[in-house]
């Protein structure tokens, strides 16, 4: 990984930059207005606060600027008779700015989230990857499974 980049836990001070990264990640067809951005910052801040520890965000920072992000959403599954607190997690919205791709930033973000999941004792972490990113996830221990199905609303 580029030695000028550090990966760390997101802090409340990062919320404006996180919103900007999410906007860039979304690849919108029209630019976001200042008012839209301000409202999204407030919404994202509230959303993260309401979910507490069930939302984990790691950021990549270079020279004081956020250049990447990755999110881990932790949730409970239906309890079993002997396993009453069944946790699972999903990695979402992994994004690294183009100038910082290909040097291990994404790999480090994902690795940090996997470490968090392992620390919580979460046995299953999922991710929906685009074809370009699939190999990165596979190199981190993810496997393609023929039994994970998805339904998308029409």
Buried (B, 14 or more C-beta within 10 A) or exposed (E): BBEEBEBEEBEEEBBBBBBBBBBBBEEEEEEBEEEBBEEBBEEBBEEBEEEEEBBBBBBBBBEEEBBBBBBBBBEEEEEEEEEEEBBBBBBBBBBBBEEBEEBBBBBBBBBBBBEBBEEBEBEEBBBEBEEEBEEBBEEBEBEEEEEEEEEEEE
